[in-house]
């Protein structure tokens, strides 16, 4: 494993620092200690934990998130595409990696040569992976993927028996080895939903059908973050956890620590009279004489325009509303009677410990998921990673 136990906190700036004498723009801080702490909590509830670092580690940086999670108890990594898996191999990760969402003509041969396992959601994918194995002169390690009722990825229950039979034939030919059976839960965010009971019954029957076909997978995995936190029945041999690593609990039953903080400096200030309009369309007009501050961050940086008129930031030790429309590059903050100064720094979101908004707040203001906020953060943001120093 390419990482070691976590030790003293150090800071690394991912992007070049601002020039000497310059003013830093918006800064996104990634706290890998938070990811490690969340991993430890989740790993304690799982027989084994796969750290899901798809979508660039949910916007936190795939390689950094992977190192933090592996150092805190995760034993393998999960991604969607072969390309994501290959990026991790390029970064030096040698732990098991599973890729589970690929077109039928994906670079399976490249994946097999890099010792990447792939999910098989149907007979066409099985044939493609077996063909790649033949060309590569390797035995492909595959996880058979069942659709447990979401009508998304995975084999339909009616196709499962035939998929298992063909996988067994490919095993006899030395082309594949079925090492896992997997599924996904569509309603686990709501503990106790009968949808989960039905999915669980389907998954158990599918596991039994695989055994009847002569397959002997080492791991069965169904639970993601929500089920890992709330439903021990679903944990089986492995839990695939993504959102929870980064401080997101869709069930709202467990306190996890958010790993991102976004701050932005005040770049303009002004005092406006009652009735003054602000932003495009004058969607907001000042109800009184007030002080406004401008922050250079907007929807191009991942702040949803849908949060206009509802969002807040922490500035000067107090919550201040974002007024007018969220623009591509900027937002206006109403400071009330407390004037801000150029260079003051606002916390757009963070852990909430200091009274600042959280990603959950922004998701609520926008009518969306926390997942969408963190994965949609723009590339213009200067990123600073607080991580634990690796020790020999």
Buried (B, 14 or more C-beta within 10 A) or exposed (E): EBBBEBEEEEEEBEEEEEEEEEEBBBBBBBBBBBBBBBBBBBBEBBEBBBBBBBBBBBBBBBBBBBBBBBBBBBBBBBBBBBBBBBBBBEEEBEBBBBBBBBEEEBBBBBBBBBEBBBBBBBBEBBBBBBBBBBEBEBBBBBBBBBBBBBEEBBBEBEBBBEBBBBBBBBBEEEBBBBBBBBBBBBBBBEBEBEBBEBBBEBBBEBBEBBEEBBBEBEBBBBBBBBBBBBBEEBBBBBBBBBBBBBBBBBBEEBEBBBBBBBBBBBBEBEEBEEEBEBBEEEEBEBEEEBBBBBBBBBBBBBBBEBBBBBBBBBBBEEBBBBBBBBBEBBBBBBBBEEBBEEEBBBBBBBBBEEEBBBBBBBBBBBEBBBBBBBBBBBEBBBBBBBBBEBEE
